[in-house]
């Protein structure tokens, strides 16, 4: 009888783990989407400014370049790549 109880206990524990893992993955995906869309929005805003004929300041040009690098590196790491370590 105790082996039946242990069996069902193990099933319940595994189901709980799977539920937790699924919720964790869902939260991670949502956080990733928020971060990536924020980066893309800032890139798009600067690109729109350029396309409308306005020149970007040196700071804005640097920011656009860095945002684009950061987005690419983040995408690479999310796909399992190592990204840019910059010697680290």
N, C-alpha and C positions, 0 to 999 in steps of 0.2 A: 504494500500500500504506500509506503513512504517513497518508493521509486516512482510511482505515478504522480505523487505530489511534487517530487523533485523535477520530474519531466515537465509538468505544467508550469512550475515556477520558472524553469529555464526558458520555456517558450515565452512567458510573460516578460522576463528580463530582456530577452532578445528583441521582442516587439517594442519594448520601451526604448532600447538602444537605437533601433532603426528609426523610430519616430523622432528621437532627439537628433540623430544624424541628419535626417531629412529636413528638420526645422533649422538646424545649424547651416546646412548647405543652402537652404532657401534664403536665410538671412545674409549669408556671405554673398550670394548672387545679387541680392538687392543692394547691398553696400557697394559692391563692385559697379553695378549699374549707376548708382548715384555718383560715385567718384568719376567714372568715365564720362558720364553726361555733363558733369560740371567742367571737366577739362575741355570737352568738345565745345561746350557753350562759350567758354572764354576764348578758345581758338576761333570759333565762328564770329564772335563779336569783333575781334581784331581784324579778321579777314574781311568782314563787311565794311569796316572803316576804310581799309585799303581799297576795296573795290568801288567804294563811293567816290574815290578820287582824293581822299585825305591821306596825307603822308603820316606814317607812324613815327613817333619820336624814337630816339635811340633806345630808351627804356622799353617802349612798347615793342620794338623790333626784337630786343633781347628776350622779353617776356614771351612773345609769340614763338620764338625759336625754342626756348626752354620748355614751354607748355607742350609743343609738338614732340620734343625729345622725351619728355616725361610720359606723355600718352603712349608713344611707341614702346618705351621701355616697360611700362605697366602692362600693355597688351602682350608683349613678349613674355614677361614673367607669369602672367595669368595662363598663358599657353604652355608653361612649364620650362621656358627658356631661362637662361641666367641673366639676361639683360646686360646692362653696362655696369661693370663693377668699379670702373675708374681706379683700378689698381688695388682695390680692397679685397 
